[in-house]
Amino acid sequence: MQRIAIVGAGKIGSMIAALLSGSGSYDVTVLDRDQSQLDRLRIAHPVTRLRVDIDDAPALSAALAGMKAVLNAGPFQLTTRIAGAARSVGVHYLDLTEDVASTRIVRGLAEGAEAAFIPQCGLAPGFITIVAHDLAQRFDTLHDVRMRVGALPQFPTNALGYNLTWSTDGVINEYCEPCEAIVDGRRQQTMPMEELETFALDGIAYEAFNTSGGLGSLCETLLGRVRNLNYRTIRYPGHAAIMKTLLNDLGLRDRRPLLKEIFETAIPVTMQDVVIVFVTVTGLRDGRLMQESYANQVRAASIDGVPCSAIQITTASGICAVLDLLIQGQLPDRGFVRQEEIALPAFLANRFGRHYAV
């Protein structure tokens, strides 16, 4: 069995541990600085629990030494420390971050590395990047690539139409940081929470707006090949207006710890969620203007008798599938690896990627 370390014993880290340990192929160690988080892990198959202070670089490196890979399921603020420790001991590194600045540092660490560095292995960026790139390869000339993702409560009850389903810090970060896009063939930054649009799927109304990080490295990959490329987060109608009031009018954009406290004391967590993935690509094929779309909904479900949210399932299965493909030799085993280097058919055929199967 391959020895794997998972940093972070929260909702996503515990799901990753459950999937990998249940596969029979991986000897899993879960690392966290919080012993109570480790104690709360409820996993049907054996895993090792190890308390490690992530700020203690020598201790973290020692914990990772001898592992085949480390999967980072910690807060985005810790990305560079964990990636640095992985580089220092020569183990493969995978993460889930949507933070653009952190990913740039990870890319720098990957230069000349004897192991693979594969960031952004979750839902968005991650699976949606793989889907968009797959669709894009079917066109002779690309015009527009539109990527939309949302993790929403199945039964919204508040004015925001939202419940906490994953990292509060991550949500706030993507609502506040600049976004990347390609507009009229030029790569540029756009403002978060802007360019609001509305649409419907299966008779349900949604809105979508710019958020940071969802494109991954596609801007660089498709620059010069596509006219317009953008990513937007899906929410129920009215969400963006309330969030802009909080962030801009009340100034909470500059008081993120307070906004986090408000979210976590006023907005309940739900396990009854749905993840929506919607990608549309237009362009020329054989001289004709064509459009192809991918639409998928993944709902909360029970795995091994344990209730799991849709965001847990999609995020954890994404990084587990990428790890599997890496171990099986289907991905480069050293240096920086982009999500768009992963073939969609191989991903969906994987035992973990099957959770996305339509």
C-alpha positions in Angstrom: 0.0 0.0 0.0 1.1 3.6 -0.7 1.7 5.7 2.4 -0.3 9.0 2.1 -0.5 12.0 4.4 -3.6 14.2 4.6 -3.1 17.6 6.2 -6.4 18.8 7.7 -9.0 16.7 9.7 -12.0 18.9 8.8 -15.0 18.1 6.6 -13.0 17.7 3.4 -9.9 16.0 5.0 -12.0 13.4 6.7 -13.8 12.6 3.5 -10.5 12.2 1.7 -9.3 9.9 4.4 -12.5 7.8 4.3 -12.3 7.4 0.5 -8.6 6.5 0.4 -8.6 4.2 3.4 -11.7 2.4 2.2 -10.1 1.7 -1.2 -7.6 -0.7 0.3 -4.7 0.9 -1.7 -3.5 3.5 0.7 -2.1 3.6 4.2 -3.5 6.9 5.4 -2.1 9.3 8.1 -4.2 12.4 9.0 -2.3 15.4 10.3 -3.9 18.3 12.2 -2.7 20.8 14.8 -6.1 20.4 16.6 -6.3 17.2 18.6 -10.1 17.6 19.0 -10.4 17.6 15.2 -8.5 14.4 15.1 -10.6 12.9 17.9 -13.8 13.7 16.0 -12.8 11.7 12.9 -15.4 9.0 12.2 -13.9 6.7 9.5 -14.9 3.1 9.0 -11.4 2.0 8.1 -8.2 2.4 10.1 -6.2 5.6 9.7 -3.3 7.0 11.7 -4.0 10.3 13.5 -1.0 12.6 14.2 -1.1 16.0 15.9 1.4 18.3 14.2 1.8 22.1 14.4 1.9 23.2 10.8 3.8 26.3 11.8 6.6 24.0 13.1 8.4 23.4 9.8 10.9 20.7 11.1 8.1 18.8 12.7 5.9 19.0 9.6 8.7 17.8 7.3 9.5 14.9 9.7 5.8 13.9 9.6 5.8 13.9 5.7 9.2 12.1 5.3 8.7 8.6 3.8 5.3 9.3 2.4 4.4 8.8 -1.2 2.3 12.0 -1.3 0.8 14.7 0.9 -2.8 15.9 0.2 -3.4 19.3 1.6 -6.9 19.8 2.9 -6.0 22.7 5.2 -6.9 26.4 5.0 -5.5 28.2 2.0 -3.4 30.4 4.3 -1.3 27.2 5.0 -0.8 26.2 1.4 2.8 27.5 0.9 4.0 26.0 4.2 2.7 22.5 3.4 4.0 22.7 -0.2 7.4 23.8 1.1 7.6 20.9 3.5 6.6 18.5 0.7 9.4 19.9 -1.5 11.9 19.6 1.4 11.4 15.9 1.7 10.7 15.1 -1.9 7.1 13.8 -1.8 4.3 14.4 -4.3 2.1 17.4 -3.3 -1.7 17.9 -4.1 -4.0 20.5 -2.8 -7.5 22.0 -3.2 -6.7 25.7 -3.1 -8.5 28.3 -5.2 -6.1 31.0 -4.0 -4.2 32.5 -6.9 -1.3 33.9 -5.0 -0.6 30.6 -3.2 -0.7 28.6 -6.4 1.9 30.9 -8.0 4.2 30.0 -5.0 3.5 26.3 -5.4 4.4 26.6 -9.1 7.7 28.1 -8.1 8.4 25.2 -5.7 7.7 22.8 -8.4 10.5 24.0 -10.6 13.2 21.3 -10.7 11.4 19.1 -8.2 11.8 15.4 -8.3 8.1 15.0 -7.3 4.8 16.2 -8.8 3.1 19.3 -7.6 -0.5 19.3 -8.5 -2.5 22.2 -7.0 -6.2 23.0 -7.4 -7.5 19.4 -7.4 -11.0 20.0 -6.1 -14.2 21.1 -7.7 -13.4 24.6 -9.0 -10.7 24.9 -9.9 -10.2 21.2 -10.5 -13.0 19.1 -12.1 -14.5 22.1 -13.9 -11.1 22.8 -15.4 -10.8 19.3 -16.7 -14.3 19.5 -18.2 -13.8 22.9 -19.9 -10.5 21.8 -21.4 -12.0 18.6 -22.7 -14.8 20.5 -24.4 -12.4 23.1 -25.8 -10.4 20.4 -27.6 -13.4 19.5 -29.7 -13.3 22.8 -31.6 -11.1 24.0 -34.5 -11.5 27.6 -33.3 -12.6 28.7 -29.9 -14.8 31.7 -29.3 -16.2 31.5 -25.7 -15.7 29.3 -22.7 -18.0 29.9 -19.8 -17.5 28.0 -16.5 -20.1 28.1 -13.7 -20.1 26.2 -10.4 -22.2 26.4 -7.2 -22.5 24.5 -3.9 -26.0 25.4 -2.7 -28.4 24.2 0.0 -31.2 22.0 -1.4 -33.6 23.7 1.0 -32.7 27.4 1.3 -34.4 29.2 4.2 -32.6 32.6 4.6 -32.4 35.7 2.5 -28.9 34.8 1.3 -30.2 31.5 0.0 -27.1 30.0 1.4 -25.7 27.7 4.1 -22.1 26.9 5.0 -21.0 23.8 3.2 -17.2 24.3 3.2 -14.4 26.7 4.3 -15.7 30.0 5.4 -12.3 31.6 4.8 -12.4 30.2 1.2 -15.8 31.6 0.5 -14.8 35.1 1.7 -11.5 34.9 -0.1 -13.1 34.2 -3.5 -15.7 36.9 -2.9 -13.0 39.5 -2.2 -9.9 38.8 -4.4 -9.5 39.9 -8.0 -10.6 37.5 -10.7 -8.9 36.3 -13.9 -10.5 36.3 -17.3 -9.8 36.5 -21.0 -11.9 39.3 -22.6 -11.7 39.9 -26.4 -8.5 37.8 -26.5 -6.7 39.7 -23.7 -5.9 38.3 -20.3 -7.1 40.7 -17.6 -8.3 41.0 -14.0 -12.0 41.5 -13.3 -13.7 42.5 -10.0 -15.3 39.9 -7.8 -19.1 40.0 -7.3 -19.6 41.8 -10.6 -21.0 40.8 -14.1 -24.1 39.4 -12.6 -26.1 37.1 -14.8 -29.2 35.0 -14.4 -30.2 31.6 -15.9 -32.3 28.6 -15.2 -31.6 24.8 -15.0 -34.4 22.3 -14.7 -36.9 25.1 -14.0 -34.9 26.6 -11.1 -33.6 30.2 -11.3 -30.0 31.0 -10.4 -27.6 33.9 -10.6 -23.9 33.8 -11.2 -21.1 36.4 -10.6 -17.4 36.7 -10.8 -15.4 35.1 -8.0 -11.6 34.5 -7.7 -9.6 31.4 -8.5 -12.1 29.2 -10.3 -10.2 29.2 -13.7 -7.1 27.7 -12.3 -4.4 27.8 -15.0 -6.8 27.9 -18.0 -6.1 31.6 -18.7 -2.5 30.8 -19.4 -3.3 27.6 -21.3 -6.0 29.0 -23.6 -4.5 32.5 -24.1 -4.3 33.2 -27.8 -6.8 30.4 -28.6 -10.0 31.7 -27.1 -11.9 35.0 -27.4 -13.6 35.0 -24.0 -13.0 32.9 -21.0 -14.6 33.4 -17.6 -15.6 31.7 -14.3 -18.6 32.6 -12.1 -20.1 31.2 -8.9 -23.7 30.1 -8.9 -26.1 31.2 -6.2 -29.8 31.6 -5.7 -31.2 35.0 -6.9 -30.6 37.9 -4.5 -27.4 36.5 -2.9 -25.0 38.9 -4.7 -26.9 42.0 -3.8 -26.9 41.2 0.0 -23.2 40.2 -0.1 -22.2 43.4 -1.9 -24.0 45.3 0.9 -22.0 43.5 3.5 -18.7 43.7 1.7 -18.9 47.2 0.2 -21.4 49.3 1.9 -20.7 48.0 5.4 -16.9 47.7 4.8 -16.6 44.0 5.8 -14.3 43.4 2.8 -11.6 45.0 5.0 -12.8 43.2 8.2 -12.7 39.6 7.1 -12.3 38.1 10.6 -15.5 39.9 11.7 -17.3 38.7 8.5 -16.2 35.2 9.2 -17.5 35.4 12.8 -20.9 36.7 11.5 -21.1 33.9 9.0 -20.3 31.1 11.4 -22.6 32.3 14.1 -25.6 33.3 12.0 -25.5 30.9 9.0 -26.0 27.2 9.8 -24.1 24.4 8.3 -26.0 22.0 6.1 -25.3 18.5 4.8 -28.2 18.6 2.4 -26.6 20.4 -0.5 -26.3 20.2 -4.2 -23.3 20.9 -6.4 -24.0 22.3 -9.9 -21.4 22.2 -12.7 -22.3 24.0 -15.9 -19.8 24.6 -18.7 -20.6 26.0 -22.2 -18.1 26.3 -25.0 -18.8 27.9 -28.4 -16.6 28.0 -31.5 -16.1 26.8 -35.0 -16.0 23.1 -36.1 -15.7 22.2 -39.7 -16.5 25.8 -40.6 -19.8 25.9 -38.6 -20.5 27.8 -35.4 -21.2 25.2 -32.8 -21.9 25.0 -29.0 -21.4 22.2 -26.6 -22.4 22.2 -22.9 -21.8 20.0 -19.9 -24.3 20.2 -17.0 -24.2 18.1 -13.9 -25.7 18.1 -10.4 -24.3 16.0 -7.6 -26.4 15.7 -4.4 -25.6 14.8 -0.8 -25.5 11.1 -0.2 -24.4 8.4 2.2 -21.0 6.7 1.7 -20.3 3.6 3.8 -23.3 4.5 5.9 -22.0 8.0 6.7 -24.0 11.0 5.5 -21.8 13.2 3.2 -22.5 16.6 1.7 -22.2 17.1 -2.0 -19.3 19.5 -1.6 -17.5 16.9 0.5 -18.1 14.2 -2.2 -17.1 16.3 -5.2 -14.1 17.9 -3.6 -12.7 14.8 -2.0 -13.3 12.5 -4.9 -11.6 15.0 -7.2 -8.3 15.0 -5.3 -8.5 11.3 -4.7 -9.0 10.6 -8.4 -6.0 12.8 -9.3 -3.8 11.0 -6.7 -4.9 7.6 -8.2 -4.0 8.7 -11.7 -0.7 10.0 -10.5 0.2 6.7 -8.7 -1.0 4.7 -11.8 1.5 6.6 -14.0 -1.2 8.4 -16.0 0.2 11.9 -15.0 3.7 13.4 -15.0 5.5 12.4 -11.8 7.6 15.5 -11.4 7.3 19.3 -11.7 4.1 21.4 -12.0 1.1 19.5 -13.3 -2.0 21.5 -14.5 -5.5 20.2 -14.1 -6.1 20.5 -17.9 -3.4 17.8 -18.4 -5.9 15.3 -16.9 -8.1 13.6 -19.5 -11.8 13.7 -18.6 -12.5 10.1 -19.7 -9.7 8.8 -17.5 -11.0 10.9 -14.6 -14.6 9.7 -14.9 -13.4 6.1 -15.3 -11.5 6.3 -12.1 -13.0 4.6 -9.0 -13.1 8.0 -7.2 -14.0 10.1 -10.2 -17.1 8.0 -10.8 -18.8 10.1 -8.1 -19.1 12.8 -10.9 -20.6 10.4 -13.4 -23.8 11.9 -14.9 
